[in-house]
């Protein structure tokens, strides 16, 4: 079953926003930029935490841009950004190395965009999507019975 064309279009806008933000941070994680090293040293997981996080974000970007796996990518990005936001609120602070809160704002943006993608594509969720579709088929193609 496919979501409404409008839902798909809006979803793709938010998928691209989340994917672009996640993808541009990969450069800093994989090259060992000073800011990334500072963050992961502060968290006590440098260098393996930085590299693993970069790899997981690369997977999330790939899933967000793969039509069949969009919902999984959005859920994955939500989980990653939950960790990032939690780290900012507990250890890093909202402002990291005089960035004016940019990294925190980007994490919140990816979180919000991913949450919107999950909501717009909730009918595609494993297990619960079929149930949701049965109870509210207004915006979805229902197969002939």
N, C-alpha and C positions, 0 to 999 in steps of 0.2 A: 504494500500500500504506500502511496506517495502523499506527502504533505501538500497542502495548497501551494500553488506557484508563488504566491506572495511570501508565504512562510519560508520557502526554499530560497528565494531571492534575499530576503532579510537575513536568513541564517548564513548565507554565503558571505554577506557583508561582514557579519560578526566573526565568522570563521577566519576570514582573511585578516581582519584586525588582530585577532589573537595570534594567528600564525606569524604575521609579520613582526609583531613585538617579540614573540618567543624566538624567532629566527635571528633577529638582529642581536639579541643578547648572547647567542651562541658564540659569536666571534670573540667576545670578551672572555667567556668561560674557557674556550678551547685554546686561546693564545696566552692565557694566564695574565690577563691585564691586572694592573695594580689594584683596581677597585674590586675585581672578583677575588683576588687573593686575599685582600683585606676582609671581605665579607665572610669567606669560608674559613679563614684563620680565626676570626671572631667567633664563629660558630663551632670551631674546634674540629672541622672536617676537611681541612685543606691537605692535600690536593685531590684526594679521591672523591670527596663530596662534590667538589666543583665539576670534576670530569663526569661523574655519574649523573649529576643534575643536568649537565649539558646534553648527555646522551638521552636521558629521559625526555628532555624538552624537544630534542630532535625527533624522537618517536611521536610526541604529541603533535608537532607541526605536520609530520607526514600523515598522521591519522586525520587531523583536521582538514587536510586538503584531498583526502581520498574519499569519494562519495559514499562508498559502502561502510566506511568506518568513522564517519563524522562524529556520531554520538559518543563513541568510545574515546575518540580524540578529545572531545570537549570535556568528558568526565575526567580524563587523564590530566588535562590542563587545569581543571578545577582542583584536583588533588595537589598538583604541584604548586599552584598559586596559594592554596590554603597553607602549605608549608612555608612559602615565602612570606606571606602576610603575617603568619604566626611568628616567624623569625624576626621580622621588623618590629612587631609589637612587644616581643619579649627580650631580645638581645641586641638587635642592631639599632633600633630607634627608627623613626620615620625618615630622618635625614641621615644619609650615609656619606661620609667624606665630602661634606658641603655640596651635595647634589640637589639641595632644595626640595627633597622628597620625591624626586623624579622616579627612582627605582620603586619606591612604595606605590606611587601613582600608577606606574606601568603594571605592577602586580595586581592592583585592584582593577585596572582596566581589563586585563586578560581574564581575571576571575569573573567580572561582570559579563564580558562578551561570551565566555564559555557557558556561563549559567543561562544566558539568553539562548544560545544554540541548543542546549539541552532542553530548555522549555519549548522552543519552537519545534524541535524534533523528538519530543517526548513519546510520540507514537511509534518511533523507531527503536525505542529502548528495548533491550533484551528482556524477556519475561513479562514486564509490565506493559509494554507497548501494545501488545495484542489485546490485553484487557481494556486499556484506555481507548483503543480504537473501537472496540465493541460498544463501549458505553457512550461514545461521542463521535460518531462517524461524520459529522457535519462538514468537515473540511478535508475529508479523505475519500479516496476511491475505495469502495467496498466491493470485494469480488462477488460475482454472481453466484448465488447458491443453488 
